[in-house]
């Protein structure tokens, strides 16, 4: 089992180039990839998405790519003598008009157009090779972290399943007592109201009708089945988040039905605790891939 929460970072450098890939992921219904990279390495967008899609099935993934270059190896600084000459000529005219102060070399270099930086063409093959190396490392770290988080999730989910199973067992033990308690209460109330003894057959019929209405055996059986399936999915290596989410919805449905049919204060209290545990289970399931 894997969580959808994690991060990873990879760095690869060679020949004056350094490519850094950072990945961060959080829970999401599907696989959603958001890429952030400079325009000059936009060609890495497609291979990045392919690599992530090959390793992850669900989650919102933010990917950041940066490229550092050795300025001496990627750009030439060239002098534009014509522009510099025009600046010098203009400064002389200003001097003749009464301005004071010489134009230094440093000041001349700061003027627009005097020095021109000419970038070398980027070696895309070299950048791609470094990207593949750094991205593989980032994905490795991300999946390892998601795996560790998944193990923590599994332990937490198992604890909630144990709690749900315990509450279900308490409800199952209480359920047979509900009918007997109803029979006793009904007999007592009728004895208080009626002067003559109650017809035992009629009393048995009323109790049977009530027992049929508040029967929760099927709901308890389905809830137990959901718990078994849930535990089986916890041990599965595949993507199980959507299946677990569906099971938690079904558990909640059974809990609601038990609460509406049981007609018993003790079971009603147990159902409140049951739904609370199922909600905790549902919240944690949202982080499972």
PAZAPA-4460 file (N, C-alpha, C; in steps of 0.05 Angstrom, whole numbers, plus 32768, in hexadecimal, padded with zeros to 4 digits):
% residues 289
    n_x    n_y    n_z   ca_x   ca_y   ca_z    c_x    c_y    c_z   seq   type   mol
   8011   7FE8   8000   8000   8000   8000   8011   8019   8000     1      X     A
   8009   802C   7FF0   8018   8045   7FEF   8006   805D   7FF6     2      X     A
   8011   8070   8003   8003   8089   8008   8006   809B   7FEF     3      X     A
   7FF6   80B0   7FEE   7FF9   80C3   7FD7   8009   80DB   7FE0     4      X     A
   8013   80DB   7FF8   8023   80F2   8002   8041   80EB   8002     5      X     A
   8050   80FC   7FF7   806D   80F8   7FF7   807C   810D   7FE7     6      X     A
   8096   810C   7FE7   80A7   811E   7FD8   80C1   8111   7FD1     7      X     A
   80CE   811B   7FBD   80E8   8110   7FB4   80F7   8125   7FA4     8      X     A
   8112   8122   7FA4   8123   8136   7F96   813B   8127   7F8A     9      X     A
   8141   812F   7F71   8158   8123   7F64   8168   8139   7F56    10      X     A
   8182   8136   7F57   8195   814A   7F4A   81A9   813A   7F3A    11      X     A
   81AD   8143   7F21   81C2   8137   7F10   81D1   814E   7F02    12      X     A
   81EC   814C   7F01   81FD   8161   7EF6   8213   8155   7EE5    13      X     A
   821A   8163   7ECF   8230   815B   7EBE   8235   8171   7EAA    14      X     A
   824F   8176   7EA4   8258   8188   7E8E   824B   81A4   7E91    15      X     A
   824B   81AF   7EA9   8241   81CA   7EAD   8222   81CB   7EAE    16      X     A
   8214   81B5   7EAE   81F6   81B5   7EB0   81EE   81A6   7EC9    17      X     A
   81D9   81B0   7ED6   81CE   81A3   7EEE   81AF   81A4   7EEC    18      X     A
   81A3   818D   7EED   8186   818B   7EEC   817B   8181   7F07    19      X     A
   8168   818F   7F12   815C   8188   7F2B   813E   8183   7F27    20      X     A
   8135   816C   7F31   8118   8165   7F30   810E   8161   7F4C    21      X     A
   80F8   8170   7F53   80EC   816D   7F6D   80CF   8165   7F69    22      X     A
   80C5   8151   7F77   80AA   8147   7F75   809D   8147   7F90    23      X     A
   8084   8151   7F91   8073   8151   7FA9   8058   8146   7FA1    24      X     A
   804D   8135   7FB2   8032   8129   7FAC   8020   812A   7FC4    25      X     A
   8007   812E   7FBF   7FF2   812D   7FD4   7FDA   811D   7FC8    26      X     A
   7FC6   8118   7FD9   7FB0   8107   7FD0   7F9F   8115   7FBB    27      X     A
   7F95   8104   7FA9   7F83   810D   7F93   7F74   80F5   7F89    28      X     A
   7F5D   80FA   7F7D   7F4D   80E3   7F74   7F5A   80D4   7F5D    29      X     A
   7F69   80E4   7F4C   7F76   80D8   7F35   7F93   80E1   7F35    30      X     A
   7FA2   80D9   7F21   7FBE   80E3   7F1E   7FBD   80FE   7F10    31      X     A
   7FC6   8113   7F1E   7FC6   812E   7F13   7FE2   8139   7F16    32      X     A
   7FEE   8140   7EFF   800A   8149   7EFF   800C   8166   7EF7    33      X     A
   8018   8176   7F07   801D   8193   7F01   803B   8197   7EFF    34      X     A
   8044   81A0   7EE7   8061   81A3   7EE2   8068   81C1   7EE3    35      X     A
   807E   81C6   7EF0   808A   81E1   7EF2   80A6   81E0   7EE8    36      X     A
   80AB   81EC   7ED1   80C7   81EB   7EC6   80CB   8203   7EB4    37      X     A
   80E4   820D   7EB1   80EA   8224   7EA0   80E3   821E   7E83    38      X     A
   80DF   8234   7E74   80D7   8231   7E58   80EC   8224   7E47    39      X     A
   8106   8229   7E4E   811B   821E   7E3D   811F   8200   7E3F    40      X     A
   8112   81F4   7E54   8113   81D7   7E56   80F6   81CB   7E55    41      X     A
   80E5   81D9   7E47   80C9   81D0   7E45   80C7   81B4   7E38    42      X     A
   80DB   81AC   7E28   80DA   8192   7E1B   80DB   817B   7E2F    43      X     A
   80E0   8181   7E49   80E1   816C   7E5D   80C5   8166   7E69    44      X     A
   80B1   8176   7E62   8097   8172   7E6D   808B   8156   7E67    45      X     A
   808C   814E   7E4E   8080   8135   7E46   808F   811D   7E53    46      X     A
   80A9   811B   7E51   80B6   8104   7E5F   80B2   8104   7E7D    47      X     A
   80B0   811B   7E89   80AA   811D   7EA6   8090   8110   7EAC    48      X     A
   807B   8117   7E9D   8060   810B   7EA2   8060   80ED   7E9E    49      X     A
   806F   80E4   7E89   806F   80C7   7E84   807D   80B8   7E9B    50      X     A
   8093   80C3   7EA5   80A1   80B5   7EBB   808F   80B4   7ED4    51      X     A
   8082   80CA   7EDB   8071   80CA   7EF2   8059   80B7   7EEF    52      X     A
   804D   80B8   7ED7   8036   80A6   7ED2   803D   8089   7ED4    53      X     A
   8056   8082   7ECD   805E   8067   7ECD   8062   805C   7EEA    54      X     A
   8066   806F   7EFD   806C   8067   7F18   8055   806B   7F2C    55      X     A
   8043   807E   7F26   802E   8085   7F39   8013   8082   7F2B    56      X     A
   7FFE   807B   7F3B   7FE3   8077   7F30   7FD0   808D   7F39    57      X     A
   7FD4   8098   7F51   7FC2   80AD   7F5B   7FD2   80C1   7F6A    58      X     A
   7FC6   80D9   7F6D   7FD2   80EF   7F7C   7FD6   8108   7F6B    59      X     A
   7FD6   811E   7F79   7FDD   8138   7F6C   7FFB   813B   7F6F    60      X     A
   800A   813C   7F59   8027   813D   7F5A   8030   8158   7F4E    61      X     A
   8040   8167   7F5E   804C   8180   7F54   8069   817A   7F4F    62      X     A
   8071   8180   7F36   808D   817A   7F2D   809B   8194   7F27    63      X     A
   80B3   8198   7F32   80C2   81B0   7F2D   80DD   81A8   7F21    64      X     A
   80E4   81B4   7F0A   80FD   81AE   7EFD   810D   81C8   7EFA    65      X     A
   8126   81C8   7F01   8137   81DF   7EFD   8151   81D7   7EF0    66      X     A
   815C   81E9   7EE0   8175   81E4   7ED1   8189   81FA   7ED8    67      X     A
   81A0   81F2   7EE2   81B6   8204   7EE7   81CC   81FF   7ED2    68      X     A
   81D8   8215   7EC8   81ED   8213   7EB4   8205   8223   7EBC    69      X     A
   821C   821A   7EB3   8235   8229   7EB7   8235   8240   7EA3    70      X     A
   8233   8258   7EAC   8230   826F   7E9A   8247   8271   7E86    71      X     A
   825F   826A   7E8E   8276   826C   7E7C   8273   8258   7E65    72      X     A
   8266   8242   7E6A   8264   822E   7E55   824B   8231   7E44    73      X     A
   8238   8241   7E4C   821F   8244   7E3E   821A   825F   7E31    74      X     A
   822C   8272   7E36   8228   828D   7E2B   8242   829B   7E26    75      X     A
   8243   82AB   7E10   825A   82BC   7E09   8252   82D9   7E0E    76      X     A
   8265   82E8   7E19   8261   8305   7E1C   8270   8313   7E06    77      X     A
   8262   8322   7DF5   826E   832F   7DDE   826A   834D   7DE0    78      X     A
   827F   835C   7DD7   827D   8379   7DD7   8271   8383   7DBC    79      X     A
   825F   8397   7DBF   8254   83A4   7DA7   8262   83BE   7DA4    80      X     A
   8278   83BF   7D94   8288   83D8   7D93   8279   83F0   7D87    81      X     A
   8267   83EB   7D74   8258   8401   7D68   8247   8410   7D7D    82      X     A
   823A   8400   7D8E   8229   840C   7DA3   823A   841B   7DB7    83      X     A
   8251   840E   7DBF   8263   841B   7DD2   826E   8435   7DC7    84      X     A
   8275   8436   7DAD   8280   844E   7DA1   826B   8464   7DA1    85      X     A
   8252   845E   7D9D   823D   8472   7D9D   8239   847E   7DB9    86      X     A
   823B   846D   7DCD   8239   8477   7DE9   8251   848A   7DEF    87      X     A
   8269   8483   7DE6   8281   8493   7DEC   827E   84AE   7DDD    88      X     A
   8275   84AD   7DC4   8271   84C6   7DB4   825D   84D8   7DC1    89      X     A
   8247   84CC   7DCB   8233   84DC   7DD8   823D   84E8   7DF2    90      X     A
   824F   84DA   7E01   825A   84E5   7E19   826C   84FC   7E13    91      X     A
   827B   84FB   7DFD   828C   8511   7DF5   827C   852A   7DEE    92      X     A
   8266   8526   7DE1   8254   853D   7DDB   824A   854A   7DF4    93      X     A
   8243   8539   7E07   8239   8544   7E21   824F   8554   7E2F    94      X     A
   8268   854A   7E2C   827F   8558   7E39   8283   8573   7E2C    95      X     A
   8280   8574   7E11   8283   858E   7E03   826D   85A1   7E0A    96      X     A
   8256   8596   7E13   8240   85A8   7E1B   8243   85B2   7E37    97      X     A
   8258   85A8   7E45   825D   85B2   7E60   825A   859D   7E76    98      X     A
   8252   8584   7E6E   8250   856F   7E82   826B   8567   7E8C    99      X     A
   826E   8560   7EA5   8288   8558   7EB0   8287   853B   7EBA   100      X     A
   829D   852C   7EB7   829F   8510   7EBF   82A5   84FE   7EA7   101      X     A
   82B7   84EC   7EAB   82BE   84D9   7E96   82AC   84C0   7E98   102      X     A
   82A7   84B3   7E81   8299   849A   7E7F   82AD   8483   7E83   103      X     A
   82AB   8476   7E9A   82BE   8460   7E9F   82B7   8447   7E90   104      X     A
   82CA   8434   7E8F   82C5   841B   7E82   82AE   840C   7E8F   105      X     A
   82AE   840C   7EAA   8299   83FD   7EB9   827E   8409   7EB2   106      X     A
   827C   8424   7EB2   8262   8430   7EAC   825A   842A   7E90   107      X     A
   826D   842A   7E7E   8267   8424   7E62   825C   8407   7E5F   108      X     A
   8267   83F4   7E6E   825E   83D8   7E6D   8241   83D5   7E76   109      X     A
   8238   83E7   7E88   821D   83E5   7E93   8208   83EF   7E7F   110      X     A
   8210   83FD   7E6B   81FD   8409   7E58   81F1   83F3   7E46   111      X     A
   81D8   83F7   7E40   81CA   83E3   7E30   81D6   83E0   7E14   112      X     A
   81DA   83C6   7E0D   81E4   83C0   7DF2   8201   83C0   7DEE   113      X     A
   8211   83C8   7E03   822E   83C9   7E00   8239   83AC   7E01   114      X     A
   8230   839D   7E15   8237   8381   7E17   821F   836F   7E10   115      X     A
   8224   835B   7E00   820E   8349   7DF7   8215   832D   7E00   116      X     A
   8202   8320   7E0E   8205   8304   7E17   81F8   82F2   7E02   117      X     A
   8207   82E1   7DF6   81FD   82CF   7DE2   81FD   82B2   7DED   118      X     A
   81E5   82A8   7DF2   81E2   828E   7DFD   81E8   8278   7DE9   119      X     A
   81F6   8263   7DF3   81FB   824C   7DE2   81E1   823C   7DE0   120      X     A
   81DE   822D   7DCB   81C7   821C   7DC8   81C8   8205   7DDC   121      X     A
   81B1   8201   7DEA   81B0   81ED   7DFF   81B1   81D1   7DF4   122      X     A
   81C2   81C0   7DFF   81C4   81A4   7DF7   81AD   8195   7E04   123      X     A
   8197   8191   7DF5   8180   8184   7DFF   8184   8167   7E07   124      X     A
   8195   8159   7DF7   819B   813D   7DFE   81A9   813A   7E19   125      X     A
   81BC   814D   7E1E   81CA   814C   7E37   81B8   8152   7E4E   126      X     A
   81A6   8166   7E4A   8193   816E   7E5F   817F   8157   7E64   127      X     A
   8176   814A   7E4F   8163   8134   7E52   8170   811D   7E62   128      X     A
   8189   8117   7E5C   8197   8101   7E6A   8198   8107   7E88   129      X     A
   819F   8120   7E8F   81A1   8128   7EAB   8185   8127   7EB8   130      X     A
   8172   8130   7EA8   8156   8130   7EB3   814D   8114   7EBA   131      X     A
   8152   8101   7EA8   814A   80E5   7EAD   8156   80DA   7EC7   132      X     A
   816F   80E1   7ECB   817D   80D8   7EE3   8172   80E5   7EFC   133      X     A
   816E   80FF   7EFB   8163   810D   7F13   8146   8106   7F18   134      X     A
   8137   8103   7F03   811A   80FD   7F06   8117   80E1   7F12   135      X     A
   8127   80CE   7F09   8125   80B3   7F13   812B   80B2   7F31   136      X     A
   813E   80C2   7F3A   8145   80C3   7F56   812E   80D0   7F66   137      X     A
   8122   80E6   7F5B   810C   80F3   7F68   80F4   80E0   7F6B   138      X     A
   80EE   80D1   7F56   80D8   80BF   7F57   80DD   80A8   7F6B   139      X     A
   80F6   809F   7F6C   80FD   808A   7F7F   80F9   8093   7F9C   140      X     A
   8102   80AC   7FA2   80FE   80B6   7FBD   80E0   80BA   7FC3   141      X     A
   80D2   80C4   7FAF   80B5   80C9   7FB3   80A6   80AF   7FB9   142      X     A
   80AB   809A   7FA9   809D   8081   7FAC   80A5   8073   7FC7   143      X     A
   80BE   8076   7FCF   80C7   806B   7FE8   80B8   8079   7FFF   144      X     A
   80B6   8093   7FFE   80A8   80A2   8013   808A   809B   8013   145      X     A
   807F   8098   7FFC   8062   8091   7FFA   805E   8074   8005   146      X     A
   8072   8063   8001   8070   8048   800C   8072   8048   802B   147      X     A
   8084   8058   8036   8086   805A   8053   806C   8066   805F   148      X     A
   8062   807B   8052   8049   8086   805C   8032   8072   8059   149      X     A
   8033   8061   8044   801F   804D   8040   801F   8039   8057   150      X     A
   8036   8031   8060   8038   801E   8077   802C   802A   8090   151      X     A
   8031   8044   8094   8025   8051   80AB   8007   8052   80A9   152      X     A
   7FFD   8058   8090   7FE1   8058   808C   7FD4   803D   8091   153      X     A
   7FE2   8028   8088   7FD7   800D   808B   7FD4   8006   80A9   154      X     A
   7FE8   800E   80B9   7FE6   8009   80D6   7FCE   8018   80E2   155      X     A
   7FCB   8031   80DA   7FB5   8041   80E4   7F9A   8037   80DC   156      X     A
   7F98   802F   80C2   7F7F   8024   80B8   7F78   800A   80C6   157      X     A
   7F8C   7FF9   80CB   7F87   7FE0   80D9   7F7D   7FE5   80F5   158      X     A
   7F87   7FF9   8103   7F7D   8000   811E   7F60   8008   811D   159      X     A
   7F58   8018   8109   7F3C   8020   8106   7F2A   8008   80FF   160      X     A
   7F35   7FF6   80EF   7F25   7FDE   80E8   7F20   7FCD   8101   161      X     A
   7F34   7FCA   8112   7F31   7FBB   812B   7F1B   7FC8   813C   162      X     A
   7F1C   7FE3   813D   7F08   7FF1   814D   7EEC   7FEC   8142   163      X     A
   7EE9   7FEE   8127   7ECF   7FE9   811A   7EC6   7FCD   811F   164      X     A
   7ED8   7FB9   811D   7ED1   7F9D   8122   7EC7   7F99   813F   165      X     A
   7ED4   7FA7   8151   7ECC   7FA4   816D   7EB0   7FB0   8172   166      X     A
   7EAB   7FC6   8166   7E90   7FD3   8169   7E7B   7FC1   815C   167      X     A
   7E81   7FB6   8144   7E6F   7FA5   8136   7E68   7F8C   8148   168      X     A
   7E7C   7F81   8155   7E77   7F6A   8166   7E66   7F72   817E   169      X     A
   7E69   7F8A   8189   7E59   7F93   819F   7E3B   7F96   8196   170      X     A
   7E38   7FA0   817E   7E1C   7FA3   8173   7E10   7F87   816F   171      X     A
   7E20   7F74   8164   7E16   7F59   815F   7E0D   7F4C   8179   172      X     A
   7E1C   7F51   818F   7E15   7F45   81A8   7DFC   7F51   81B4   173      X     A
   7DF9   7F6B   81AF   7DE2   7F7A   81BA   7DC8   7F74   81AB   174      X     A
   7DCA   7F6F   8191   7DB3   7F6C   817F   7D9E   7F58   8189   175      X     A
   7DA5   7F40   8192   7D91   7F2D   819B   7D81   7F36   81B3   176      X     A
   7D8E   7F47   81C3   7D81   7F51   81DC   7D6B   7F65   81D6   177      X     A
   7D6C   7F72   81BE   7D59   7F87   81B7   7D3D   7F7C   81B6   178      X     A
   7D39   7F65   81AA   7D1E   7F59   81A7   7D14   7F51   81C2   179      X     A
   7D24   7F44   81D2   7D1B   7F3C   81ED   7D14   7F54   81FF   180      X     A
   7D24   7F69   81FD   7D1D   7F81   820C   7D03   7F8D   8203   181      X     A
   7CFE   7F8C   81E8   7CE5   7F97   81DE   7CCD   7F87   81E8   182      X     A
   7CD0   7F6C   81E8   7CBB   7F5B   81F2   7CB5   7F61   820F   183      X     A
   7CC9   7F65   821F   7CC5   7F6A   823C   7CB7   7F85   823F   184      X     A
   7CC0   7F9A   8231   7CB4   7FB4   8234   7C97   7FB4   822A   185      X     A
   7C92   7FA6   8214   7C77   7FA5   8209   7C64   7F97   821C   186      X     A
   7C6D   7F80   8227   7C5D   7F71   823A   7C55   7F82   8252   187      X     A
   7C69   7F90   825C   7C64   7FA1   8274   7C51   7FB7   826E   188      X     A
   7C54   7FC4   8258   7C42   7FDB   8251   7C25   7FD1   824C   189      X     A
   7C22   7FBA   823F   7C08   7FB0   823A   7BFA   7FA7   8254   190      X     A
   7C0A   7F9B   8266   7BFE   7F93   827F   7BF4   7FAB   828F   191      X     A
   7C02   7FC2   828C   7BF9   7FDA   829B   7BE0   7FE5   828F   192      X     A
   7BDD   7FE2   8274   7BC6   7FEF   8266   7BAD   7FDD   8268   193      X     A
   7BB1   7FC3   8263   7B9B   7FB1   8261   7B96   7FA2   827B   194      X     A
   7B7C   7F9E   8281   7B74   7F90   8299   7B78   7F72   8296   195      X     A
   7B73   7F68   827D   7B75   7F4C   8278   7B91   7F45   826E   196      X     A
   7B9A   7F2D   8272   7BB5   7F25   8268   7BB6   7F27   824A   197      X     A
   7BCE   7F2D   8240   7BD2   7F30   8223   7BD3   7F14   8216   198      X     A
   7BC7   7F13   81FE   7BC8   7EF9   81EF   7BE5   7EF3   81E8   199      X     A
   7BF0   7EDD   81F0   7C0C   7ED7   81EA   7C12   7ED5   81CC   200      X     A
   7BFE   7ECC   81BD   7C02   7ECA   81A0   7C05   7EE6   8194   201      X     A
   7BF3   7EF7   819C   7BF3   7F13   8192   7C0D   7F21   819A   202      X     A
   7C16   7F1C   81B2   7C2F   7F28   81BC   7C47   7F1D   81AB   203      X     A
   7C47   7F03   81A6   7C5C   7EF7   8196   7C5D   7F03   8179   204      X     A
   7C45   7F08   816E   7C43   7F14   8153   7C4F   7F30   8153   205      X     A
   7C48   7F40   8167   7C53   7F5B   8168   7C71   7F5B   816B   206      X     A
   7C7B   7F49   817C   7C98   7F48   8180   7CA6   7F3E   8166   207      X     A
   7C99   7F2C   8158   7CA5   7F22   813F   7CA7   7F38   812A   208      X     A
   7C92   7F49   8128   7C92   7F5F   8115   7CA8   7F72   811C   209      X     A
   7CAB   7F79   8136   7CC0   7F8B   813E   7CDC   7F7F   8139   210      X     A
   7CDF   7F65   813E   7CF9   7F58   813A   7D01   7F59   811D   211      X     A
   7CED   7F56   810B   7CF3   7F57   80EE   7CFB   7F73   80E6   212      X     A
   7CEF   7F87   80F2   7CF5   7FA3   80EB   7D11   7FAB   80F4   213      X     A
   7D1A   7FA1   810B   7D33   7FAA   8116   7D4A   7F96   8112   214      X     A
   7D45   7F82   8100   7D59   7F6E   80FB   7D71   7F7B   80EC   215      X     A
   7D89   7F77   80F7   7DA1   7F83   80EB   7DB6   7F6E   80E4   216      X     A
   7DAE   7F55   80E3   7DC1   7F3F   80DD   7DCF   7F43   80C2   217      X     A
   7DBF   7F4A   80AE   7DCA   7F4E   8093   7DDF   7F64   8093   218      X     A
   7DD8   7F7A   80A0   7DEA   7F91   80A1   7E04   7F8A   80AF   219      X     A
   7E02   7F7C   80C5   7E1A   7F74   80D4   7E2B   7F61   80C3   220      X     A
   7E1D   7F4F   80B5   7E2C   7F3C   80A4   7E3B   7F4B   808D   221      X     A
   7E2D   7F5E   8081   7E3B   7F6D   806B   7E51   7F7E   8076   222      X     A
   7E4E   7F89   808E   7E63   7F99   809A   7E7C   7F88   809F   223      X     A
   7E77   7F70   80A9   7E8D   7F5D   80AD   7E9B   7F56   8093   224      X     A
   7E8C   7F53   807E   7E97   7F4D   8064   7EA8   7F64   805A   225      X     A
   7E9E   7F7D   805E   7EAE   7F94   8055   7EC8   7F96   8064   226      X     A
   7EC8   7F8F   807E   7EE0   7F90   808E   7EF5   7F7B   8083   227      X     A
   7EEB   7F63   807C   7EFD   7F4F   8070   7F09   7F58   8056   228      X     A
   7EF9   7F64   8045   7F03   7F6E   802B   7F17   7F85   802F   229      X     A
   7F11   7F96   8042   7F23   7FAD   8048   7F3E   7FA2   8050   230      X     A
   7F3F   7F8F   8062   7F58   7F84   806B   7F67   7F76   8054   231      X     A
   7F59   7F69   8043   7F66   7F5C   802C   7F73   7F71   801A   232      X     A
   7F65   7F87   8015   7F70   7F9C   8004   7F89   7FA9   8011   233      X     A
   7F8A   7FAA   802B   7FA1   7FB6   8039   7FBA   7FA7   8032   234      X     A
   7FB7   7F8D   802D   7FCF   7F7D   8027   7FD5   7F7C   800A   235      X     A
   7FC4   7F88   7FF9   7FC9   7F87   7FDC   7FDE   7F9B   7FD4   236      X     A
   7FEF   7F95   7FC0   8004   7FA7   7FB8   7FFB   7FBC   7FA3   237      X     A
   7FE3   7FB8   7F98   7FD9   7FC9   7F83   7FCC   7FE3   7F8E   238      X     A
   7FC2   7FF3   7F7B   7FB3   800B   7F82   7F98   8003   7F8F   239      X     A
   7F93   800B   7FA7   7F7B   8002   7FB5   7F6B   8019   7FC1   240      X     A
   7F75   8031   7FBE   7F68   8048   7FCB   7F4A   804B   7FC4   241      X     A
   7F43   8048   7FAB   7F28   804C   7FA2   7F16   8035   7FAD   242      X     A
   7F21   801D   7FAE   7F12   8006   7FB9   7F0C   800A   7FD7   243      X     A
   7F21   8013   7FE5   7F1E   8018   8002   7F0A   802E   8007   244      X     A
   7F0A   8042   7FF6   7EF7   8058   7FF9   7EDB   804E   7FF6   245      X     A
   7ED7   803D   7FE2   7EBC   8032   7FDD   7EB3   8021   7FF5   246      X     A
   7EC5   8011   8000   7EBE   8001   8017   7EB6   8011   802F   247      X     A
   7EC4   8027   8034   7EBD   8038   804A   7EA1   8044   8047   248      X     A
   7E9A   804B   802E   7E7F   8055   8028   7E6A   803F   802F   249      X     A
   7E70   8026   8027   7E5D   8011   802D   7E5B   800B   804B   250      X     A
   7E72   800D   8059   7E71   800A   8076   7E5F   801F   8083   251      X     A
   7E61   8037   807A   7E51   804D   8085   7E34   8049   807F   252      X     A
   7E2E   803E   8067   7E12   8038   8060   7E06   8023   8073   253      X     A
   7E16   800E   8079   7E0C   7FF9   808B   7E08   8004   80A7   254      X     A
   7E1A   8016   80AF   7E18   8022   80CA   7DFE   8032   80CC   255      X     A
   7DF8   8042   80B7   7DE0   8052   80B7   7DC7   8040   80B8   256      X     A
   7DC7   802A   80AA   7DB0   8018   80AA   7DAD   800B   80C5   257      X     A
   7DC3   8003   80D1   7DC1   7FF7   80EC   7DB6   800B   8100   258      X     A
   7DBF   8024   80FE   7DB5   8038   8110   7D97   803D   810D   259      X     A
   7D8D   803C   80F4   7D71   8043   80EF   7D5F   802B   80F6   260      X     A
   7D69   8012   80F6   7D58   7FFB   80FA   7D59   7FF0   8116   261      X     A
   7D6F   7FF5   8125   7D73   7FE7   813E   7D5F   7FEE   8153   262      X     A
   7D56   8007   8155   7D43   8010   8169   7D4B   8009   8185   263      X     A
   7D65   800F   818B   7D70   8009   81A5   7D84   801E   81AD   264      X     A
   7D83   8028   81C5   7D95   803E   81CE   7DB2   8035   81CE   265      X     A
   7DB7   801D   81D8   7DD3   8014   81D9   7DDF   8010   81BD   266      X     A
   7DCF   8004   81AB   7DD9   8001   8190   7DDC   801C   8182   267      X     A
   7DCA   802F   8188   7DCD   804A   817D   7DE7   8057   8185   268      X     A
   7DEF   8053   819E   7E08   805E   81A8   7E20   8051   819A   269      X     A
   7E1E   8037   8197   7E33   8028   8189   7E35   8031   816C   270      X     A
   7E1F   8036   815F   7E1F   803F   8144   7E2D   805A   8141   271      X     A
   7E29   806C   8154   7E38   8086   8154   7E56   8081   8155   272      X     A
   7E5F   806F   8166   7E7B   8068   8168   7E85   805B   814E   273      X     A
   7E74   804A   8143   7E7B   803C   812A   7E7F   8050   8113   274      X     A
   7E6C   8063   8110   7E6F   8077   80FB   7E87   8089   80FF   275      X     A
   7E8D   808E   8118   7EA5   809F   811D   7EBE   8090   8114   276      X     A
   7EC0   8077   8119   7ED8   8067   8110   7ED8   8065   80F2   277      X     A
   7EC1   8061   80E6   7EC0   8060   80C8   7EC9   807A   80BC   278      X     A
   7EC1   8090   80C8   7EC9   80AA   80BD   7EE8   80AE   80BF   279      X     A
   7EF3   80A5   80D5   7F11   80A6   80D8   7F1E   8095   80C3   280      X     A
   7F12   807E   80BD   7F1C   806C   80A9   7F1A   807A   808E   281      X     A
   7F04   8087   8088   7F00   8094   806E   7F14   80AA   806A   282      X     A
   7F1A   80BA   807F   7F2D   80D0   807C   7F49   80C5   8075   283      X     A
   7F51   80AF   8082   7F6B   80A3   807C   7F6C   8097   8060   284      X     A
   7F56   808B   8058   7F55   807E   803D   7F5A   8092   8027   285      X     A
   7F53   80AB   802B   7F57   80BF   8016   7F74   80C3   800F   286      X     A
   7F86   80BA   8020   7FA3   80BD   801A   7FAF   80A4   800E   287      X     A
   7F9F   808F   800A   7FAA   8076   7FFF   7FA9   8077   7FE1   288      X     A
   7FBF   806F   7FD4   7FC0   806E   7FB7   7FAD   8059   7FAC   289      X     A
***
